[in-house]
Amino acid sequence: MLLGVAAPVTSRAARVTPPGRSAPDIAPELALATIGAGAVAVLVLWWNDTIFIHGFGDWLTNAGRITGLLDGYAVVVLLALMARVPALERRLGTDRLVRWHASGGRYTVSLAVVHTLLIIWGYAVTAHSGLVHQTGDLLTAYPDVMMATVALGLLVVVGAVSARAARRRMKYETWHYLHLYTYLAIALAFAHQFATGADFVSNASARVLWSALYIVVAAVLIWYRLLAPVRAALRHRLRVVEVRRESADIVSVYITGRRLDDLRAEPGQFFRWRFLTRGMWWAANPYSLSAPVRRDRLRITVKVAGDHSAALEHLRPGTSVLAEGPYGSFTAARRQRRKVLLIAGGVGITPLRALFETLPARRGDITLLYRVNKATDIVFRDELDPIAHRRRAAVHYLVGPPRPDERDHLSATSLKRLIPDLRDYDVYLCGPDPMTAAATKALKVVGVPRRHIHNESFVF
């Protein structure tokens, strides 16, 4: 079933100058080039400290040195990506940073395992001993190798629980706190690098530069993930003023505070929220703003999907709140074309509802498609319809379960029928992963370039 609401064409169009075509954003390419340059510098460090390689054992050992150095560099990159630096969050987007972090994490764990195996094998070949005997020698005769072994075990465990199949079977809070063991692994491995790393034992300059790299990233991490949120809490004094049920499994939390304009939060962005009440203070969960920031009020809207989200319904007015952010680049800044299509699935309406109200537009420039399985799942209808009427925009409620063919509401055929000139639109897309994947595929079939499809994911 498709329910549509469009504004009367007799109303005066909004006096808004549409955005022109912007130059391609090269920030991702620059970021990757910087990371790559760092990896090259690591290889140069190894090269400068390698006089000669003689025999198969030396080849194996030096391959182990290279993978170890790259692994030590990779963990620093992983920390920097997740340090929540505002400039990175805005220019690269949280989704991209999370994807890079996840991909880099797999490489980091793999490098750590390969480094360990190559070093054992190389030493065993050189000493003409067995692998088991050589492993024992390394654990007992070399300083800090035992700590490095514990670090390797922690990295492997964190890598295993971060696999997509494992994440789907655990709560966000469980995954998050298991993930924190990465910090312990890095701390244990750091001493090992200086104690036994051939590139650092006799090279004071390398030790200073390597230490500086770790110290700078640690300082950035502590500032943006610990000190900045506390500073913001003291400045804004956020607290809960109301909790309102929107549907059977969706609630909105209204939050007030001081100097909210100073947050500079844009529609489409999210914060990591920590509610200072029993059982919730220790978890900081990401929730998008579901309305533009008002002078003295913020609103988030959350689907009950775990212990933390379920507890939101029972928050009492006056509960203090810590908010880290704003984060994300799912904002008007991504827009490159005059016409915009917003596609929401389920609770994915939250950031799009804020964008629907605020994106600059003339009459007919903005269209919202809101996909739900049942009519009772629709939230904010009493807000969306007046916004559409006032802004001379259009909103269509696509009601019904997904279909595996062109009869689906978000198939290429259906989208083309609703919006014949869709290839000329920018598209903002937010919802469950299966829906966004299917919609992205359909949009590409219609002819929308990938660079004009902007996605926000709720998957951790």
N, C-alpha and C positions, 0 to 999 in steps of 0.2 A: 504494500500500500504506500502511496506517495501523497503526502499532504503538503501543499505549497501555499506560501503567503508572499505576496509581492506588493510593493507600494503602488499607489495610484500614479498613473503617468501624468496626471494633470498638475501634480505638485511641482513647485519650483526646485530645480536641481541645486545641489549644494555647490557653493562657489569654492571649488578646490582645484588647485593646479596639480594634475597627476604627475607622478614621477616619470622622469625620462629614462632612457636606457643607460644603465650605469656600466662602468668598466668592470671587467671580470675581477673578482676578488682573488688576489694572489697570496693572501695570508697563509692558506694551507700549504702552498708550495714553498713559501719562505720558511715556514716552521719545519717542514720535512727536510729542506736543504740544510737548515741549521743543525738538526739532529744528525743528518748524514755527515756534515763537516766534523762534528764531534767524534763520530765513529772513525773517521779517517785520521783524526788527531791521535786517537788511541792506537791505531795501527802504526803511526809514525813513532809513537813512544816505544812500542815493541821493537820496531826496526832499529832504532838508535841504540837500544840496549842488547842487540843480538849481534855478536861478533861473527860467529860461524855456526853452521849446523852440520853435524857429522854423524851419519848413521841413522838407522830407522828409529832408534830410541829417541834421538834428538828431535827428529821430525815430529814424532808423537808428542813429546814434551812441549815443544814450541807451539804446536797446534793447541795444546792445552792452555799454554800461556795466553795465546790470542783469545780463545773463547772465554777465559777467565777475566781478562781485561775488558772485553766487550760486555760481559755479564755485569761487571762492576759499574760500567758506564750505563748500561741499560736500566739498572734499578734506579739510578738518579733521574733518568729521563721519565720513568714511570711515576716517580714522586712528583716531579715538576708538572706533569700533565694533570695530576689530581690535586695540585696545591690550591686550586680554586682561585687562581690569579684573575682578577676581573678582566684585564686586557685579553688574556687567552680565551676566557669564557665568551666574551663579546665578539671577538674576531673569528674564532674558530668554531664556537658553539659547543655546548656540553655534549651533545650526541657524538660529534666527531672526536672530542677528547676521550670520551668513554670508549669508543671503538678503537682508537689508537692505543689506549691503555690496555684494553683486553687483548688486542693483537700483540702488543709489546710484551705483555705478561707471559704469553705462550712462548715467545722467543727467549725471554729471560730464564724461564724454568728449563727450557731445552738447553740453553747455553750452559747453565749451571750443571746439569746432568752430564752433558758432553765433556765439559771441562774436567769434571771429576774422573770420568772414565779414561780420558786421554792421558791425564797426569799419572794415574795408577799404571796404565798400560806402558807409557813411555818410561817410567822409572823401573818397571819390572823388566822391560827389554834391556835397558842399560845395565841393570844389576844382575841380569841373568837369573831372575827369581820368578816364582809363581805369583799370580795375581792376588791370591788370598794372603800369601806371606807379605807381599809388598803393601797391601792395604793395611795390614797390622802394623808394619813398620811406620807408615805414614801417620797413623793415628797416635802412635806412642812416641815417635822420635822427633816429630816436627811440631813446633809451637803453634797453638791455636787451630790445628787441623780438626781436633775434636769439636770445637765450637763451630767451625765451618761446616762440619758434617751435620750438626744439629740444624744449622741454617738451611742447608740443602733439604733436609727432611721437612722443615717448615714450609719452604717454598713449594715443594712437591705437593704437600697437603693443601696449601692455599690454591695452587693451580688446579688441583683435582676438584675442589669445591666450587671453583669459579667456572668450571666447564658448564656449558649451557644446560646439559641434561641434569646436572647436579643442582644448579641454581633453581630450576623449575620445581624441585622437590623440597625446597627449604624457604623459610621466611626471610624477608629482607634483613631483619634484625640479626638473625643467626649468621647469614652470609657476611654481613657487615663486620661483626665482631670476630669472626674467624679470619677475615681479611686483614685485621689489624696485626695479626702475627707476622705479617710481612715486615713491619718495622723492627720487630725483634730479630728476624732473620738477617736483615740488613746490618743491624748493629753487631751481631755475632760475626758476620762475614767480614766486616770492615777491618777489624784487628788482624784477621788472617791475611788480608792483602798486604799489609805492611810487614808482617812477621816473616812471611815466606815468599812473597811475590818478588821474583827476580828483577822486575822493573822498578822496584821501590827500595829494596834493601840497601843499595849503594848509590842511589840517585836522590839526593836531598831536594832538588828542584821538582822532580816528579812527585815526591811526597807532599811538598807544599801545595802544588797546583791541584793534585788529586784531593787533598784535604779541603782546600778552598772550595772546590766544586761541591763536595758533600756539605760543607758548612753553609754555603750560600743557599743551596736548595732546602736544607733543614730550616734555616732562618725564614725563608719565604713560606714554607709549610707551617711553621709555628705561628707566624704573623697572621696569615690569611685563614687558617683553620682553627686557631685558638684565640689569639689576642684581638683580632679585628671583630669577631662576633661578640666578645665581652664588651669591647669599646662601644659597639653599636647598641648593645642591650642597655648600657648605662645612659646612652644618649637618647634613645627612643622610648624606653620604658613601655614595651609592648605588653598588652594583657588581653585576655579573652573578654569580649563583652556579650557574645551571644552564640549559641549553637542551634542551627536550624536544620531539620530533616527535609531533604529535597525529594527523596523517593524512598523506596523500601530499603535500599542499601547505599544511599548517597547522602552525605551530610555536608553542610556548609558551616565554617567557623569564621565568625567575624572578630576582628582584632583591631584594637585601637592603640594609640600611642602618641608620642610627641614628634614634631618635625618630620612627619612621614614624607613630605616632599623631598627632604634631603636624601632619602633612600635612592632616589632616581630610578625607581623600578618602572620598567616599560611593560605595556601589555604583551603577553606572551611569555614573560619570564617566570622564573620560579625561585623560591627560597628553600633552604633546608631548615625545617622547623623543629624546635625542641621545646616541649611544653613542660614547665617546671612543676610537675605534680608527681605524686607517688606512682611508680611503675612506668613513667614516660620520660623523665628528665634525662635519662642516659641515651636516648635514641634521637638522632636528628634525621628526619625523613624529608625527601623532596616532594613538595606539592606546589603546583602552579597557582598563580593568582587567577581567580575566576571573574574578576572585574577590575577595571582600572583603579588605581590608587586614588581614593578620595582624600579630602583634606585631612581627615582624622580617622580613616578606616581602611583596613585591608580585608580581603575575603579570600579564603581558599575553599575549594569544594573537593571532597574526597570520597572515593568508593571504598566501602568496607571490604578489605581483602586480607587482613591480618590482624594481629593483636593490637598494633599501634593504631591503625586506622579505625578499628572497632572502638578503641578507648576514646576517640575524639568525641563521640556522641555524649559522653558522660563528663566532659570538661565543664567546670563551673565558672561562671563569670568572675573575673578578677584573677584568674590563673595567669601567672607571669609566663612570658614567651621569649625565647631566644630565636632570632632569625638570621641565618647566614645567607647573604646574597645582596642584591639579586644576581642570578646566574642565567645563562642561556642566551642564544642569539636568535631565538624563534620570534623575531620582532618585525616591525615595519621596515627596519633597515635592510632586510633581505629582499624587499620588493624591488623589482626591476621593470615591471609593466604596469600599464594603467589599470587593467582589469585584473581582479583577484577572485579566485575561488577558494573558499575555506571548506575542508572536508573533515568532519568530526565523527568519531565512532565512540559511542558510549560516553564514559567519563572524559574522553579526549576533548569534549566540548569546552572544558574549563579554560585553557588558554585561548581558544578560538572565540569564545564568547567575549573576552576582553578585546581581542583584535577586531571583532565584528562591530563593536561600538566605536572604535577609535581610528581605524585605518582611514586616511584621507581618501575621499571618493566623490565622484559625481553620481548622478542618478544612473543606476544600472551597472556601475563598476564592480560592486561587491555582491557575491552570491555565496550563501552558506548552505551546504548539504549536511544534514545531521542524521547519521545512521544509527538506528536502535533496533533491537529484536522485537520489542513490544512497545505499544504506545505508552504504557505506564512507565517505561524507562526514560521518557523524555523529561529533561530538567531544564529550567530557565525559560520555558515557553512563554510565561507571562512577562519575561524581559526581552526575549528575542523578537517576538512579533512587534512590540512597540518600537524597538530599535530599527527593524526593517522598514516600518511605516515612516518613521521620522527621517531616516537616512535615504529613503527611496532606493533601498536595497531589496534583495530577495532571499528568502529562507525556505528550504524544502526539507520536510521531515520524511526520511526514507525508512519506513517501518516494515520489518520482516526479517527473518533469518537469512543468512548468506545462502546463495545458490551456486552450484558448481558450473554454471553456464552463463550465456549472455543475457539470461533473464535477471541476473543479479542486479541490484540497484547501482552498484559501482563497477559494472562491466563497461568495457569500451563502448559498446552499443548504447547502453543506458546513459552514460555520461554525454556521448555525442548527441543523443536525442534531447537531453535537457539543455545542453549548452553547445550549440552548433559550432561556434567559433572558439572552442576551448583551447586550441593550440596557441591562441594569442594571450592566454592568461598566465599569471603566476598562481601557483597552487600551494596553499598551506594545508598540511595533512597531519592529523593527530588522532591516535586511537590504538587499539590492540595491534600487536605485530602482524597477525595474519591479515587483518583488514588493510593495514597500511601497505603491506607487501602486494596484496591483490590490487589495491587502488593504484599504486605506483606503476605496476605492470600495465594496467588498463590505460593510464594517462600516457605512457610511452607509446602504446599502440595508437592512441588518438593523435599523437604528434607533439605532445608537450615535452620539450627538452628536459633532461634530468636536472640541469642547473636551475630550472624554474620550478622544481618540485622541492618544497621545503618541509622537512619532517621533524617531528618532536616525538621521542619515544619515552614510555614510562618503564621500560625494562631495565633492571639493574644488572 
